[in-house]
C-alpha cells in the first residue's frame, strides 16, 4: 500500500501531525494521502497519562474545538503542592510551572479518540490493531515506510501465519511514544543521538477511582513530593478530580534510581496509605489501572529529529516538560511542526521521496516549544543532588534566573547504568496489599483489560538467556521482578536450587520499563501482534 505520508502511532503527536497535513493540503487544494497505524485495538486503547491538558496547541490546531465537542469537561480549579513526610504533609507554594489556570483535567485516551475522529473527517486513513514491526529502506538507505508484523505465526515460529503488510511512503512520521521499538533502530542507523545527552526516563503508574460524592471536588489538582521516596530518588504523585465523581491517582518514579530492591509499583501502593491521601478513597471503587514510561531528559536529551525519509515527533523524541508535568501540548506541537516541514517538502518537490525535512528542526528552534523546554532544562538534572538541594536550586533557577541561567546541567548516565549491586543496598519491606486501598499486581493487570494471544511469538526477547540468572540475579537480585509493574518477570525454581527467569508476556501493559531499566540491556521489547496489550477505557 502506497501513501504520501505514513504515521506510526495514534497518540497526540501522531494524530496532530496527520490532522495538520490534511489541513494544509485542503488549504492549498491539493491531494495528500495520509495513513496512520495504531498498535492498540482502537485509538486510545494504549494511551495513558495523568492528564492535565494545556490547550495552547489545541487552540492552534483546531480553534473551534469546543463546538466540535472535544472532551475537555473539567476545568482546573484548585492547585496544591504538598511535601510529604511519613506521617505529615506540608503545603508549599505551587511552582509557577505547575499553575494550571486555564487548563483541563482530561482522559487522554478519550481525547485521542476525539482527535482520531477529527483526522478521519479530514480523510486520514486510520488502521487500529496494526503494529508497525519493521522499518523499510530504499537502496540508498532512506526510509521507504514500515511493515506490520505477521499474524498467527505460532508461539515457536512453527506456524507460518499471515504475512504483514508493507506500507510505502514518501515520508514516514514516527510517533511511537516513549522508547519506541522502531525508533531505537533509527537512532542507531542514522546516529540520531550523537551530541545529545542520554535520555532519562520515569515510570508513571496510575489508577482511576470512583469516590464518594462528598469526597469529590471537580477540578481539584494535588501534586506531592517526598515520601515514600528517599532523598536521593526522584519521584512524585498526582491526584486529579475529573467529572462524575472520578479521581485519578498516580505516581512517577525516575528510572535512574539506585536501589535494585525498589519497586515503583509497591511505592505507589504505599503512597496511597499516607494520612493526607487515603481519605479521598474511603468507600471508593477502583475502576482501572495502567502504567507507562515517560521521557524525562528534556531539551538536552532530544535527538536529531530528521533523517532521510522520516521524522520523529512526540515522546519518542522526548518533548515532555518535566517540571510542568505535561507532555500532551508539547507532543502535539512537535507533530504540527513536523507536518508543516513535511508538507513544505512536497511543495518544493512533489515526490519528496527519501528527502530530509530539515525545516522541522529549524522550525522547532524558532518555536515557543523550544523556548518552553529551554526555560526548564536544568530542573530535572538537578535532582541528582537529592530532593532538598534540587528544590532549592529549582527555586533559584525559576525565580532568580527565570529559566535563563547561563549554563545547562547535563544528564551523564543512562538509567540502566545507575543500579548499585544488591550487596551495597538495603532490601525494602513493603506492606502486603489489603485489597481495599492497596492491591497486588495481578489484580491490577486484570482491570487494565490486558490481553495477548498466548500462541504468538514472545514480544519480550532476551539477547542472552543466561544473563538473567548469571548476572541479574547474582549481582542485583533480579530487579526485573520489581521494576515491572505488571508481574511479567518471575524467578522460579529457587527452592529447588535451579532458578530461572519466567516471562509472563501475556501480562505486559507495554510500559517499556524493562527495555529501559534492565542493567545489562538484555531485554528487547518488540511489538506483539496488533491489538494486543491493554485496553484502557478512560485513562
Phi, psi and omega in degrees: 000131184247136179223165171289315181224134170246131178251128181257102178120128183255040173269190184301320183289315181295317179294320179295320178298315181296316180297314182295322177300314181289326175298314181296319179298318180294320179298324182267359181067033183248156173269130177217117182271127183231129178240140178235127177258139177225124184287338177290163182295337175206164174301131180094347184297327182254007185275129181219125174201172184315292359222140169249125184260124167273118192278013185305308182289323178301321177299325179285319187282313183225081186303330181262039184296330179295315179295332182272004172079031177300137185281060175254084192258348187233096176296140175293134185238316189226122178256138169216148182230119186245140168258121185259136161257185184297329184235348186238164173227136181242121179281125180249160174300139179287123178303146184301328179295337184261011175286121188253018177302128180089358180263176183226138170277126186222166160269114182294328177298315179292325177296318179292325176300319178293317177301322178299320178296320178295321179295315181295323178296334178274354177105009175289133175271116182250129180238089174286157179082010178240115182264124174288117188250348186207140172270134178259146184231148170283170179298331180277003177094352179283156182290132181258340184147207180221162173238140175280161182286158174294154180240132177077030183291330185101144188302322183256013181074013185272350176248135189292316180071185180267131180291154177289178181253136174270130176244110181267142182215150173289328174219140180240128179258118181263113183231053189280352187082184186304133176057051180301135184292324176282324181299325178304317179292324177295321177306314184286314186296319183255007179051049186286342183266002177299125180089351178263149173294158172302141174288140173241148191233164168230159170251126177256127180241135192219146171231148174249127183239150165255122186245169178298141182304324182287347179258002186257134177227092184307130179093355181283137181231127177231131171240149177227156169228168179095221184308141007272005177289147173280178186294338185263349187256128180284131178182165179182172188234170171216145169229121180236128179267108177278191173281175173058038178059028179258141177230132172258137179231136181209166181219136179243132177238126175296133184277012171267018180294158189258327188278116182293346179275352181288138176238108179305323180297314181292326177297320178297314179298319180294321179305320184295345181273358181296141182305330181278352188244317193297333183299332180299329188260003181299123181075008181271180183224127179282130185255323185207164184213147174194171179209149180201139173284153177229151180271119187250002188291334179073202190304317186287350179256001180288129181281180168299133191267346186232156177200171184299109176096001183194172180218160175249136178224161173069208187286347174294335174263337175099050183267011181296136171268101189293310181298328179282343183058044180216137177225355184288312181293328178287319177298315180298318180296319178298322177296320178295315180298319179295317180298318181294322178290319178295318180296323177298326175300314180295325179293324181278333183208109187301337178279299181058015184288121178076001179284167181249125183278066185296340178297339179298312181297316179297318180294321178300315183293339180260004187262165173296335179298314178297316180299319181296314181289326179295323184290340182244014189298335186266354187289305183298313181296339179293339183287353174292344177277350184110166188299305186292312176302322181293320180293322178294313179299317182300321178296318179295314181298321184281311189270325182273307183271346180052041176078007184244032177302143184280027177216164176230120176286143186254154167268120190260338186227143171288152186300325183290347180271357191268344181293137173268156175300151184300329182292343180262003186231159181259128175301150181252125179269107179266141178291153178288145180294147181261354179075004179244307178252325181240150190219161176275170184296316188293321177293331177289314179300324181302318183274002170274356180058036181281137180208134170226145172295126181285352181264000180272159176301144182297137180263002173249105191250140176260129177290326179220113186293344182275341188296318183304323179269314187294325183243303187298315180288315184294318187264324188239007184057041174052071184294342179298337175296333188252325182282341176283126182272012186230010178067031181286322188252126179226140170265118180242160177083012181295317183296330179275358180080014179229069183292144175211157179271123174257128182252112178266075189297335181294343179277348193297128178260013174064035181281336178077008183298321182297320180296331183273312194266343181307119189296336180259000183051042182267343181264128178241116179273120175239164184289132170282185176302144180304142181092345178283163179105199182287161171228085184282126181280310186228029185271000000 
